[in-house]
Amino acid sequence: MSLLKFSKYEGTGNDFIMVDNRDQNMDYTNLDLVKRLCDRKFGIGSDGLILIENHDSYDFEMIFFNPDGSQSLCGNGSRCAVKFAHSLGIVAEETHFLTIEGPLYAFIQEDMVHLKMPDVNKVSSIDKDWFINTGSPHYVRLVSDVESVDVYNEGRDIRYHSNFSTGGTNVNFMQLLNPQHIYVRTYERGVENETLSCGTGVTAAALAIGYRSGQNSPVKISTKGGELSVDFKKQEPQGFTDIYLIGPAELVYEGSINI
């Protein structure tokens, strides 16, 4: 048994266990360990686990796991990773780092992390809803009153629908507050529950609004965990470039646990 040091970060309520793994102290191929650390009853508890590792071509490599041991791109997790790497002295105010979806760029300005997301080349319409991959797959539904939505059950039904049998999808319910302000709630696959915020999800929702109405950015997004914004450039007929997810990322506490 060994002692693992960690930091806990949150990005608008999306919380993550952060591990400085540059010395390879944690064997993340042990998925049972990953799941235990993320468990809110028997571990530290989080919406995901993030390891920071050395890389020859980038400032660092970010390795992300969902609580069920699966991997994907995580927007809020990436913003937290940038803030964590900054605290470790790995990066200054801007960085190029590697993720499961390839290299990403980010910078810190006035304590906000601006994360450049992957370009989006296609928006798929499904009935009155949309499907957009922002590094992770997202189903987006516009509703009149997002607070009245049963996010867990309705989201779970869509997440496991046969249309998305290969890996499933995240599900976002959004309410239009004004032409450039939306309120979003998300059912996250891998967490298998509603989270207080989802970075790739709010990005997908903002792009859905841009696609639906031709609305210019930025789009402000309210979530249960706080406020975010998304900048983008719309490309015809349905693409988006220069997509930035912008919001806070804060240290909650530091600790250690036997593994």
KATA-V653474 format. One record per run of one state. SS is the DSSP state (alpha for helix, beta for strand, coil for the rest). FROM is the first residue (numbers start at 1). TO is the last residue. If there is no record, write none. Layout:
BEGIN
ss->SS from->FROM to->TO
ss->SS from->FROM to->TO
END
This chain:
BEGIN
ss->coil from->1 to->2
ss->beta from->3 to->11
ss->coil from->12 to->13
ss->beta from->14 to->20
ss->coil from->21 to->30
ss->alpha from->31 to->38
ss->coil from->39 to->48
ss->beta from->49 to->53
ss->coil from->54 to->60
ss->beta from->61 to->65
ss->coil from->66 to->74
ss->alpha from->75 to->87
ss->coil from->88 to->93
ss->beta from->94 to->99
ss->coil from->100 to->101
ss->beta from->102 to->109
ss->coil from->110 to->111
ss->beta from->112 to->116
ss->coil from->117 to->119
ss->beta from->120 to->120
ss->coil from->121 to->123
ss->beta from->124 to->126
ss->coil from->127 to->128
ss->beta from->129 to->133
ss->coil from->134 to->136
ss->beta from->137 to->142
ss->coil from->143 to->145
ss->alpha from->146 to->148
ss->coil from->149 to->150
ss->alpha from->151 to->159
ss->coil from->160 to->161
ss->alpha from->162 to->164
ss->coil from->165 to->169
ss->beta from->170 to->178
ss->coil from->179 to->180
ss->beta from->181 to->188
ss->coil from->189 to->192
ss->beta from->193 to->195
ss->coil from->196 to->198
ss->alpha from->199 to->213
ss->coil from->214 to->218
ss->beta from->219 to->223
ss->coil from->224 to->225
ss->beta from->226 to->235
ss->coil from->236 to->238
ss->beta from->239 to->247
ss->coil from->248 to->249
ss->beta from->250 to->258
ss->coil from->259 to->259
END
